[in-house]
Structures are given as structure tokens and as C-alpha cells.
Amino acid sequence: MRYLVTCALCALATAPALAQEGFDLDTITVIANQTQTALKRSGSTVEVLPAEEVRDAPTARLGDFLTFQPGISASANGPLGTTSTVRIRGLGGAYVPVLIDGIDVTDPASSGGGFDFGGLTNAGLGRIEVLKGSQSARFGLNAVGGVINIQSLRPTEDGVHGFAEVQAGSYDFRRGVLGLTARTDRTDLAFSFSRTETDGFSASAAGSEPDGSEARRVNLYLRHQFTDTFAAGLSALHIDSDAEFDEFGGDGTAPFDEFNTSEAHGARAFAEIATGAFDHELALSYFESDRTSFSNGFATPFEGERQRIDYRGSYDSGGIWSFNFGADYTEEEDLNLAIDITGVQGEVLLAPTDAVDIALSVRHDDHSEFSGEWSSRAALAWRIKEDLILRASASDGFRAPTLVQLDPFFGNPNFQPETSESYDLGIEKRFEGDDFVRATLFRTDIDNQIFFDGTSTRCPSGFGCFETGDFKGKGIELSGQVAINAFLTLTGAYTYTDAEQNGAAAARVPEHDVAIGLGAAISPRLDAQFTVQHVGGVTPSPFAPAANKVGDYTLFHVNATYEVTDSVDALLRVENLFDEDYETAGGFNTPGRAAYAGLRASF
């Protein structure tokens, strides 16, 4: 219980931008259950970040911003554009599906099957939900650590509106963003475009040559209510980027320039039908990624494709229970292999009293390469008092080997799915206004976890192979918010994580992670936010050089918005104010003190 003692000292530390809306009792979560659920009725732990806080994030890279939430950490192999991994409760990208407007954007051709946050910024994005714990019963394979659900821009008022934003700053950073929205009583339409360029800095801690990047992203969302019982829509995205990087152990200068080119695009078409007590949704989605890595004079292509059809239905009895059900079919392929997965699921939502909500979910997945797998989840939300909520959940899940892990060159075609169990127990106390404190205990165990062993000689790659082991992770999350007065709001989060892989401390997972933010309404036109983040107890990966700087570090950020006119805002952001010298991935640099300024015009 050492972590309980440690965390008790942090209980009064009440994460920067820790979404106030996320703890509004009337806030809706769209991912905790199959149908929309009031947050106070969700037994699963969900962090909700409203669009305004995402837009005004104190860091440009979205993954870094997410680390201000309890239970979330990240590591990066250099500047913007290089590989970055977001972890939930110690589990990285392979266990955290990422959805953008309902499109699964995890890379089918990546070694772990995860999403790379390296070049994703907050530009043109909207509301974000982070669902924690094993969610295989809701989302199928891979959703063992949790799920990150990202919305693009959405209209917030009737009529045609838009904004344009430009920013520039350190490392020759330049960014332009354009957003357009239109809304009528039956139609929602949104479009956003962003372009980001930076000269960067050396990704390798041993190098001096800067590694720059440029990226472009387009998002489109459309939904039209044709009749009172029928609606249809479309979401689409396109991302392309070019980024320089340094091979591990290189000095970043010779003999070859190393860079990645990447292009990804996806679309999702959906139809919604209401027939009495039944609601139905049918969706078709497609995602394709095409990457080429130029390293040591060689070009290596990576191509992946995913096609999916899914049906979701729900029945509301009008009483104490409702029933959700569905089925889906997914095909994935890369340059060497192809798989298909068929899933069916059911979910019962019970409200035996006005104070208790129970969710029971079960799912069966039939994978073309393995025998069928069952997964289940039970979640409870008990409003002990109007201002006191108890949450508890227990779930099991599985993760199938990726296409790369089944390839005999790196992996093993005989690998079997990983199986896992996840538990959490939390209590939330509400105070006047939006003030609150919350504590959540969590635990996740994984059997037959697939990991990369750089010393293994079993496969013919010559530089390591995928092997299997076990993972155990447990800890506590504390978070809270207090309005000091009408002008100052203090928010904070603390996470203790004890994560072990094969009996040793899991690499790149912080043992202690503290984030404290102070929001200040300095004047009617000037708002500012001061953010402090301390990370400690990080174990370097076995690939890190002996002279790595992975360890404890403290970062200070400042960002401010000044309302020049009713439609023009001036923006200022300073990251790593005190120029902390640190690494999150051994042997790879992180940014020093950096300042950025810009303008945002709305119309």
C-alpha cells in the first residue's frame, strides 16, 4: 500500500486543462456504453476534454496534452513528427485504439498495430474522450488499455461560421489552420484544414543536425436529418507528412539522411434509423496508410488497409432496463498478410433504482487465424448521495497478434492472442459549482503479452524478434478541481503506476506523474494558464544508451489568450519555461524552452 501513502500527500493537489465539462454531472459520454450515457451514470472511468480546452492546449503535440490527465503518459523519439507513444495506465499504442470521427486510425502495418501521435497536433480538433480499462467487450480486440475517441471540428451554433489561425515560434515552427462550419435545424457540416512545418532539432541525443517535419491534415464531417426517423452522414480525413528522424544510436549527421513519408486517409459513411423503441445504426468505414522509411540508404515501404462494416441497435424498454446489440466485420491487410474478424456483442443497461446504474457487456470475436474469443465487462455507478458517486468495473479482454507479429521474419505465425483482466474502483465527491475530488484504484494483468526482444535470435531478422511474456500493472489516480475565487481555478492530477513486464519494471512508464494547473481570468479580455508537470520513477528501455537522461523531470508551461477584438484573439504559448534537459525515450532529445505566438480570427 506504499502508493496510497505517497498519494495521500498529493490529495490536495487539485490536471491542467482537466476538463471542467468532463466532470459536469450532465455531461454525456459517447464511448463508455454503446448508447450515450450521462457521465454520472457511467461505471467506467472516462476523461472528457471539451473542444475549447483542446483548442487552447498548452502544448502543440496532442499526445503531450493528454498526459495532463490522470493515468496517461507519453514518450517521444525526438521533435514533432518523430514517433510518439501515448500510454494509458502503463499500456501503450498496441493496447489503445484511436478513433477519429468513428474511423479506426491505428496503423494496420505497424509492428504493434498502434497509432503514432508523433505528428498529430490539436489543430482543428474538437472534443476528446478517453475511456480507461479493458474495453474488448465494447470495441473488440486490442482495446485492453482503453480507447481514445477524437472528434474533429463541429458546429456550435446555427448559420455559417469559421475561423482562421496562424502561429509561429521556436524551431522555425509555422502553423496555419482553417475551420468552417454550417448548421441548420437538420444539418451539421464541418471542414478543417491544417498545415504545420518546423525545422525541429536533432532527434538523436548524440547528434546536432536538426530533424524537421511538415504535415497536412483535412477533416470533414456531415450529418443530415432527412426525416424525424432517418439520418445519414459522412466523416473523412486525410493526413500526409514528411519527417526526418535519427536511427537509434546514430549521431544524426552521416552517412545518410533518414526520413519518413506518410500518407493516410479514411472515410466512414453511416445511417441512423429510429423505429419506435428501437434505434439502428449501420456504418461502413475504410482506412489506408502508406508509409515509406528511408534509412541507411534504403527505402522500406509499409502499407496497411482496413475495411469495416458494423451494425448497432438498441432497445429502450421505457423502464429500468435497455438492451444494446450489434455485429461487425473487419478486414485488415499489409504487404504480406491479410486477416478478417467477425464480432457480435450485447449489452444490458440496468437502473434498478434512481441511484444505481449497471452495465453488463459481452462480445465474441471470430478471428480468421485463431479460435473464437469471448470478452465481458460489468460496470457499476452508485450515487450514494447526490454529491457522492462510487464507480466500479471488472472486465476481461484479448489482443490478437498484429500482421507484423505473425510474420516469421520478426515474429511467429504460431503466436496466440493475449488475454487480460482489468479492474477499477473509484469514488468521486462533488462540491459547490464544478469543484470535485476523485480517486480511482486500477489493476490490469495480461498473459502471453507479445513484446519485442532485441536480444532474441529465434527469428531471421538479425536484430531481435517478438517474444511473449506477462504484464502486471496497478496504481491509483487522484484528480480534482477547486475555484479559489471568481478569477482563479486550480486543477490537478496525480497518478501512481506500478507496472511490470516479465517481472521487471515496465520501460518508459512513470511511477509518479503529477500535473497541476492554475487558470486565471486576469482581465475581461485576458485569460492565462500556468501548468506544472512532474514525472518521476521512469525506467529506460533496454535499448537506451548508458548515458541516457531518462529519469525525473519537471516542466512548466504558460499559455495565454488576449481578446484583441470581439472576433480576433492574440495567442501566446511558452513550453518548458525553465529549459529542463530531459528525455522520455533514452537517446532521443526533447524540446528545450520554446515560445510561440499567433492570431485567431473568427467570422
C-alpha positions in Angstrom: 0.0 0.0 0.0 3.0 2.2 -0.4 1.3 4.1 -3.2 -1.7 5.0 -1.0 0.7 6.7 1.4 2.5 8.5 -1.4 -0.7 9.7 -3.0 -2.3 10.9 0.3 0.3 13.6 0.3 -1.0 14.7 -3.1 -4.7 14.6 -2.4 -4.9 18.4 -2.0 -3.2 18.9 -5.4 -6.3 19.8 -7.1 -4.5 18.1 -14.4 -4.1 21.4 -16.1 -7.0 21.7 -18.5 -8.6 18.9 -16.6 -11.9 19.3 -18.4 -14.5 21.0 -16.2 -17.1 19.8 -18.7 -15.7 16.3 -18.2 -16.9 16.4 -14.6 -20.2 18.2 -15.1 -22.8 15.7 -13.9 -24.9 16.4 -17.0 -22.1 15.7 -19.4 -22.7 12.9 -21.9 -20.2 10.2 -22.7 -20.5 8.5 -26.1 -18.0 5.7 -25.6 -18.5 4.3 -22.1 -21.5 2.4 -23.3 -22.9 1.6 -26.7 -25.6 4.3 -26.3 -25.0 7.9 -25.0 -24.8 7.9 -21.2 -24.7 10.7 -18.6 -21.3 10.7 -17.1 -22.7 10.4 -13.6 -24.3 7.1 -14.7 -21.1 5.6 -16.1 -19.3 2.9 -14.1 -16.3 3.1 -16.3 -13.7 5.8 -15.9 -13.8 8.4 -18.7 -11.9 11.6 -19.1 -13.8 14.2 -21.2 -11.9 17.1 -22.7 -14.2 19.8 -24.3 -13.3 21.3 -27.7 -12.3 24.7 -26.2 -9.6 23.1 -23.9 -8.3 21.0 -26.8 -8.0 24.2 -29.0 -6.2 26.1 -26.3 -3.9 23.3 -25.1 -0.6 24.4 -23.6 1.3 22.0 -25.9 1.1 21.6 -29.7 1.5 17.8 -29.8 -1.8 16.3 -28.8 -0.2 13.3 -27.1 1.7 15.6 -24.7 -1.5 17.5 -23.8 -3.3 14.2 -23.0 -0.6 13.5 -20.3 -2.1 16.2 -18.1 -5.0 13.7 -17.5 -4.6 11.1 -14.7 -3.4 7.7 -15.8 -2.0 8.9 -19.2 1.7 9.2 -20.1 3.7 9.6 -23.3 7.2 9.2 -24.7 8.7 10.5 -28.0 11.7 9.8 -30.1 12.5 13.4 -30.8 10.8 16.6 -32.1 7.3 17.0 -33.6 6.9 14.4 -36.4 9.0 11.7 -34.8 7.4 8.6 -33.2 5.4 9.3 -30.1 3.5 6.7 -28.0 0.6 7.5 -25.6 0.1 5.1 -22.7 -3.0 4.5 -20.5 -2.2 3.0 -17.1 1.1 1.8 -18.4 -0.1 0.2 -21.7 1.0 1.8 -25.0 -0.4 2.2 -28.5 -0.8 -1.5 -29.2 -3.5 -1.6 -26.5 -5.2 1.8 -27.1 -7.3 2.0 -30.2 -7.6 5.6 -31.5 -10.8 6.7 -33.3 -11.2 10.0 -35.2 -14.8 10.7 -36.1 -15.5 7.0 -35.7 -12.7 5.9 -38.0 -10.2 3.5 -36.5 -6.8 5.2 -37.4 -4.5 2.7 -35.8 -1.9 1.6 -38.4 -2.5 -2.0 -39.7 1.1 -2.1 -41.0 2.8 -1.0 -37.8 4.7 -3.6 -35.6 2.3 -3.1 -32.7 -0.8 -2.1 -34.5 -1.0 1.2 -32.6 -1.4 4.9 -33.5 1.6 7.2 -33.8 0.9 10.5 -32.0 4.2 12.0 -33.3 2.8 14.5 -35.8 -0.7 14.9 -34.5 -1.4 18.4 -33.2 -4.5 19.9 -31.7 -5.2 22.0 -34.8 -8.8 21.8 -36.0 -9.8 19.1 -33.5 -12.7 19.1 -31.1 -13.9 17.2 -28.1 -11.9 14.1 -26.9 -12.9 11.2 -24.7 -10.5 8.8 -23.1 -12.1 5.6 -21.8 -9.8 3.6 -19.4 -9.5 -0.1 -18.6 -10.1 -3.2 -20.8 -12.9 -2.5 -23.3 -12.7 -5.6 -25.5 -16.4 -6.2 -24.7 -17.2 -2.8 -26.3 -14.6 -2.5 -29.0 -13.2 -5.9 -29.7 -9.6 -6.8 -29.9 -6.7 -4.5 -28.8 -8.9 -2.3 -26.5 -7.1 -3.6 -23.4 -5.6 -0.3 -22.0 -8.5 1.9 -23.1 -9.8 3.8 -26.1 -9.2 7.4 -27.3 -12.1 8.9 -29.2 -11.4 12.2 -31.0 -13.9 14.4 -32.7 -12.9 16.9 -35.4 -14.4 20.4 -35.6 -18.2 20.6 -35.0 -20.7 23.4 -35.5 -21.8 25.0 -32.2 -24.4 27.5 -33.5 -26.8 27.9 -36.4 -25.6 29.5 -39.6 -22.2 29.6 -41.4 -19.2 30.3 -39.3 -15.5 29.8 -39.4 -12.0 30.7 -38.1 -8.5 31.1 -39.4 -5.4 30.8 -37.2 -1.7 31.3 -37.7 1.1 30.5 -35.3 4.9 30.8 -35.4 7.7 30.3 -33.0 10.8 28.4 -31.8 12.5 25.8 -34.1 11.0 27.7 -37.0 7.6 26.4 -36.2 4.8 27.6 -38.5 1.2 26.5 -38.5 -2.0 27.6 -40.3 -5.5 26.4 -39.5 -8.8 27.0 -41.3 -12.1 25.8 -40.0 -15.6 26.2 -41.5 -18.9 25.1 -40.0 -22.6 25.3 -41.0 -25.7 24.3 -39.1 -29.4 24.3 -39.8 -32.2 22.6 -37.9 -31.4 19.4 -39.8 -27.8 19.6 -41.0 -24.4 19.7 -39.3 -21.4 20.3 -41.6 -17.8 21.0 -40.6 -14.5 21.2 -42.5 -11.0 21.9 -41.2 -7.5 22.1 -42.8 -4.2 22.5 -41.0 -0.6 22.7 -42.2 2.3 22.5 -39.8 6.0 22.9 -40.5 9.0 23.0 -38.2 12.8 22.8 -38.7 12.9 20.9 -35.4 16.0 19.8 -33.5 18.2 16.7 -33.6 16.2 13.7 -32.7 19.3 11.8 -31.6 20.8 13.0 -28.3 24.2 12.3 -29.9 23.6 14.4 -33.0 23.4 18.1 -33.9 21.7 18.1 -37.3 18.0 19.3 -36.9 15.2 16.9 -37.9 12.3 18.8 -39.3 8.8 17.9 -40.4 5.8 19.1 -42.3 2.3 17.7 -42.1 -1.1 18.5 -43.6 -4.5 17.3 -42.3 -8.0 17.6 -43.6 -11.2 16.6 -41.7 -14.7 16.6 -43.0 -17.9 15.9 -41.1 -21.5 15.9 -42.4 -24.8 14.7 -40.8 -28.3 15.4 -42.2 -31.6 14.5 -40.6 -33.7 13.6 -43.6 -36.8 12.8 -41.6 -37.7 12.5 -38.0 -36.7 8.8 -38.1 -33.8 8.8 -40.6 -30.4 10.5 -40.6 -27.3 9.8 -42.6 -23.8 11.2 -42.7 -20.1 11.0 -43.6 -16.8 11.7 -42.0 -13.5 11.7 -43.8 -9.9 12.5 -43.1 -6.6 12.8 -45.0 -3.2 13.1 -43.4 0.2 13.3 -45.2 3.5 14.2 -43.7 7.3 14.2 -44.2 9.5 13.9 -41.2 13.2 13.5 -40.6 14.5 11.2 -37.9 17.6 9.6 -36.5 18.2 5.9 -36.2 18.7 4.7 -32.6 22.4 5.1 -31.7 23.3 7.3 -34.7 24.6 10.8 -34.5 22.0 12.2 -36.9 24.6 13.6 -39.3 26.0 10.8 -41.6 26.2 8.9 -43.8 22.6 9.2 -44.9 19.6 11.4 -44.2 16.9 9.4 -42.6 13.2 10.4 -43.1 9.7 9.0 -43.3 7.0 9.9 -45.8 3.5 9.0 -44.8 0.0 9.3 -46.2 -3.2 8.1 -44.6 -6.8 8.6 -45.5 -10.1 7.2 -44.2 -13.8 7.6 -44.5 -16.9 6.5 -42.7 -20.5 6.6 -44.0 -23.3 6.0 -41.6 -27.1 5.8 -41.5 -29.3 6.1 -38.4 -32.9 4.8 -38.2 -35.4 5.1 -35.4 -38.3 2.7 -35.3 -40.4 3.0 -32.2 -38.5 1.7 -29.2 -35.6 0.5 -31.5 -32.8 2.6 -32.8 -30.4 1.3 -35.5 -27.1 2.5 -37.0 -25.3 1.0 -40.0 -21.8 2.2 -40.8 -19.1 1.4 -43.5 -15.6 2.6 -42.9 -12.3 2.5 -44.7 -8.7 3.4 -43.6 -5.5 3.1 -45.5 -1.9 4.0 -44.5 1.1 4.2 -46.8 4.4 4.9 -45.2 8.0 4.7 -46.5 11.0 4.8 -44.3 14.3 6.0 -45.9 17.1 4.8 -43.6 20.8 3.9 -44.2 20.4 4.4 -48.0 17.4 2.0 -48.2 13.7 2.6 -48.7 11.3 0.4 -46.8 7.6 0.5 -47.6 4.8 -0.1 -45.1 1.2 -0.3 -46.4 -1.9 -1.2 -44.5 -5.6 -1.3 -45.2 -8.7 -1.7 -43.0 -12.3 -2.1 -44.2 -15.1 -2.5 -41.7 -18.9 -2.7 -41.7 -20.8 -2.5 -38.4 -24.4 -2.5 -37.2 -25.5 -1.2 -33.8 -29.0 -1.5 -32.4 -30.7 -0.5 -29.2 -34.0 -1.1 -27.5 -35.3 1.1 -24.7 -38.0 -0.6 -22.6 -39.0 2.7 -21.1 -38.5 1.2 -17.7 -35.5 0.1 -15.7 -33.6 -1.6 -18.5 -32.4 -1.2 -22.1 -30.6 -3.5 -24.4 -27.9 -2.7 -26.9 -26.7 -5.2 -29.5 -24.6 -5.3 -32.7 -22.3 -7.1 -35.1 -19.3 -6.1 -37.2 -16.9 -7.5 -39.8 -13.4 -6.2 -40.3 -10.7 -7.0 -43.0 -7.1 -5.9 -42.5 -4.1 -6.4 -44.7 -0.5 -5.3 -45.2 2.1 -6.2 -47.8 2.4 -9.8 -46.6 -0.7 -10.9 -44.7 -4.4 -10.5 -44.5 -6.9 -11.3 -41.7 -10.6 -10.9 -41.1 -12.5 -10.6 -37.8 -16.3 -11.1 -37.2 -17.7 -9.8 -33.9 -21.1 -9.9 -32.2 -22.0 -8.2 -29.0 -24.7 -7.5 -26.5 -25.1 -5.0 -23.6 -27.7 -4.7 -20.9 -28.1 -1.4 -19.1 -30.0 -1.7 -15.8 -31.3 1.1 -13.5 -32.8 -0.8 -10.6 -33.1 2.4 -8.6 -32.7 6.1 -9.2 -29.3 5.9 -7.7 -27.8 2.8 -9.3 -26.8 2.0 -12.9 -25.3 -1.3 -14.0 -23.8 -2.1 -17.5 -23.3 -5.8 -18.5 -21.5 -6.3 -21.8 -20.4 -9.5 -23.6 -18.7 -9.9 -27.0 -17.5 -12.8 -29.2 -14.8 -12.3 -31.9 -14.0 -14.8 -34.5 -10.5 -14.2 -35.9 -9.5 -15.8 -39.2 -6.2 -17.0 -37.7 -7.4 -18.1 -34.3 -10.2 -19.8 -32.4 -13.1 -17.5 -31.2 -12.6 -15.3 -28.2 -15.1 -14.1 -25.6 -14.8 -10.9 -23.6 -17.0 -9.4 -21.0 -17.4 -6.3 -18.8 -19.5 -5.3 -15.7 -19.7 -1.7 -14.6 -21.5 -0.1 -11.7 -22.2 3.6 -10.9 -23.8 4.2 -7.5 -24.8 7.7 -6.5 -24.5 7.2 -2.7 -25.6 10.8 -2.3 -26.4 13.5 -4.8 -22.8 14.7 -4.5 -21.0 11.3 -4.0 -20.5 8.7 -6.7 -19.0 5.2 -6.4 -17.7 3.6 -9.7 -16.5 0.0 -10.2 -15.8 -2.1 -13.2 -14.4 -5.5 -14.0 -13.6 -6.7 -17.5 -11.6 -9.2 -19.4 -10.2 -8.8 -22.9 -7.9 -10.0 -25.5 -5.5 -8.7 -28.1 -4.7 -10.7 -31.3 -1.1 -10.6 -32.7 -0.7 -7.9 -35.4 0.1 -8.7 -39.0 3.8 -7.9 -38.4 4.0 -10.0 -35.3 2.6 -13.0 -37.2 5.2 -12.5 -40.0 8.0 -15.1 -39.4 10.7 -12.6 -40.3 10.2 -10.7 -37.0 7.5 -12.7 -35.2 5.9 -16.1 -35.0 2.9 -17.4 -37.0 2.1 -19.6 -34.0 1.5 -16.7 -31.6 -1.9 -16.9 -29.9 -4.0 -13.9 -28.6 -3.0 -12.2 -25.4 -5.7 -12.4 -22.6 -6.2 -9.8 -19.9 -8.2 -8.9 -16.8 -8.9 -5.3 -15.7 -10.4 -3.8 -12.6 -11.0 -0.4 -11.2 -12.8 1.1 -8.2 -13.3 4.8 -7.8 -15.1 7.4 -5.6 -16.0 11.0 -6.7 -17.1 13.8 -4.3 -18.7 16.9 -5.8 -18.7 20.3 -4.2 -20.3 23.6 -4.9 -20.2 24.6 -8.6 -17.8 22.5 -10.6 -15.4 21.6 -7.7 -14.7 18.0 -7.1 -12.1 15.4 -5.9 -11.8 11.9 -7.4 -9.8 8.8 -6.6 -9.6 5.6 -8.6 -7.7 2.3 -7.9 -6.9 0.2 -11.0 -5.3 -3.1 -12.0 -4.6 -4.8 -15.3 -3.0 -8.2 -15.8 -2.0 -9.6 -19.3 -1.0 -13.2 -20.0 1.2 -14.1 -23.0 1.9 -10.4 -23.8 3.8 -10.1 -27.1 6.9 -7.8 -26.9 10.0 -7.1 -28.9 13.2 -8.6 -27.6 16.3 -7.0 -29.2 18.5 -9.9 -28.0 16.4 -12.7 -29.4 17.9 -14.7 -32.2 14.9 -17.1 -32.8 13.7 -15.3 -36.0 15.8 -14.5 -39.1 15.7 -10.7 -38.7 19.2 -10.5 -37.2 18.3 -7.7 -34.8 15.7 -9.1 -32.5 12.4 -10.9 -32.5 8.9 -10.7 -31.0 8.5 -12.9 -27.9 5.9 -13.5 -25.2 5.8 -12.7 -21.5 3.4 -11.2 -18.9 2.4 -7.8 -17.8 1.0 -6.6 -14.4 0.0 -3.0 -13.8 -1.7 -1.4 -10.8 -2.0 2.0 -9.2 -4.1 4.9 -8.2 -5.3 8.1 -9.9 -6.2 11.2 -8.0 -7.7 14.3 -9.6 -9.6 17.4 -8.5 -10.6 21.0 -9.1 -11.3 24.0 -6.9 -12.4 27.5 -7.7 -10.2 29.7 -5.5 -12.3 32.8 -6.4 -14.2 34.2 -9.3 -10.9 34.6 -11.2 -8.7 31.7 -10.3 -9.2 27.9 -10.7 -6.8 25.3 -9.5 -6.9 21.8 -11.1 -4.6 18.8 -10.7 -4.0 15.2 -11.1 -1.6 12.6 -9.6 -1.0 9.0 -10.8 1.0 6.3 -9.2 1.7 3.3 -11.5 3.4 0.1 -10.6 3.9 -1.7 -14.0 5.9 -4.8 -14.5 6.8 -6.7 -17.7 8.2 -10.2 -17.2 8.9 -9.4 -13.6 10.9 -6.2 -14.2 9.8 -2.5 -14.2 8.0 -1.7 -17.5 10.0 0.6 -19.6 9.1 4.3 -20.2 6.2 4.1 -17.7 6.3 6.8 -15.0 5.9 5.6 -11.4 4.8 9.1 -10.4 3.1 11.6 -12.6 1.8 14.9 -11.2 0.1 17.7 -13.2 -1.1 21.0 -11.6 -2.7 23.9 -13.5 -3.8 27.3 -12.5 -6.3 29.1 -14.8 -6.5 32.8 -14.4 -9.0 35.3 -15.8 -6.6 38.2 -15.5 -8.9 40.8 -17.1 -12.2 40.7 -19.1 -10.0 40.2 -22.2 -7.0 38.3 -21.0 -7.0 34.6 -19.9 -3.9 32.7 -18.9 -3.0 29.2 -17.7 0.1 28.1 -15.8 0.9 24.4 -15.9 3.4 22.4 -13.9 4.1 18.7 -14.6 6.5 16.4 -12.7 7.3 12.9 -13.8 9.4 10.5 -11.8 10.5 6.9 -11.5 10.8 6.2 -15.2 12.7 3.1 -16.2 14.7 3.4 -19.5 14.1 0.8 -22.2 16.8 -1.9 -22.6 17.8 -0.2 -25.8 18.6 3.1 -24.2 22.3 4.1 -24.2 24.1 4.1 -20.8 24.4 7.9 -20.9 20.6 8.4 -21.3 18.7 11.2 -19.4 15.6 9.2 -18.7 14.5 9.9 -15.2 12.7 12.6 -13.1 11.9 15.9 -14.7 9.7 18.9 -14.1 8.1 21.1 -16.8 6.5 24.5 -16.6 4.2 25.8 -19.4 2.4 29.1 -19.8 -0.3 29.9 -22.4 -2.5 33.0 -22.7 -5.2 34.3 -25.0 -5.9 38.1 -25.3 -9.2 39.2 -27.0 -8.0 42.0 -29.3 -11.5 42.5 -30.7 -14.7 40.5 -30.5 -13.5 38.4 -33.4 -9.7 38.4 -33.1 -7.6 36.7 -30.4 -3.9 37.0 -29.8 -2.2 33.8 -28.7 1.0 33.1 -26.7 2.4 29.8 -25.6 5.7 29.0 -23.8 6.6 25.4 -23.3 9.3 24.1 -20.9 9.7 27.6 -19.5 12.8 26.8 -17.4 14.5 24.8 -20.1 14.5 21.4 -18.4 17.0 19.0 -20.0 15.4 15.5 -20.1 14.5 12.5 -22.2 11.3 10.4 -22.3 12.9 7.8 -24.6 16.6 7.1 -23.9 19.0 8.5 -26.5 16.4 10.9 -28.0 16.2 14.7 -27.4 13.2 16.6 -26.2 12.4 20.3 -26.8 14.0 23.0 -24.6 12.4 26.3 -23.8 10.2 27.2 -26.8 7.9 30.2 -27.4 5.0 30.6 -29.9 2.7 33.4 -30.8 -0.2 33.7 -33.2 -3.6 35.1 -34.1 -7.0 33.6 -34.4 -9.8 35.3 -36.3 -13.4 34.1 -36.2 -16.2 35.0 -38.6 
